[in-house]
Amino acid sequence: MKRVGFIFKIKEGMIEEYKMHHSAVWPEFLEALYRNGWRNYSIFLKPDGTLFGYFEAETSFDASLEGMAKEEINSKWQEFMKPYFDEINGKNPDTAMVELEEVFHTD
């Protein structure tokens, strides 16, 4: 497994709505994540809208993204969630993801 971390910023005034949507993620989207090797996926959010995401990829970050890019439900979810993100320059959130370098880990 490859541990993957990424950050985003949620737009001011949209944090509660963003959280609401993540309390009821579409089951088809969750199934697609699982099919494409996203394991132990978590999202953490600071009060200022800074978001930290973490997941464990079966093979790699790129393979996980490439698999999801082939899923129709992913396109719908990304388009639905796009308005919540700051500083993604019109991209869908998944194509704006930048993998963080892991510098320390302990079991």
Beta strands, then each sheet from edge to edge (+ up, - down):
strand 1: 2-10
strand 2: 38-45
strand 3: 50-57
strand 4: 85-86
sheet 1: 2+ 3- 1+ 4-
end
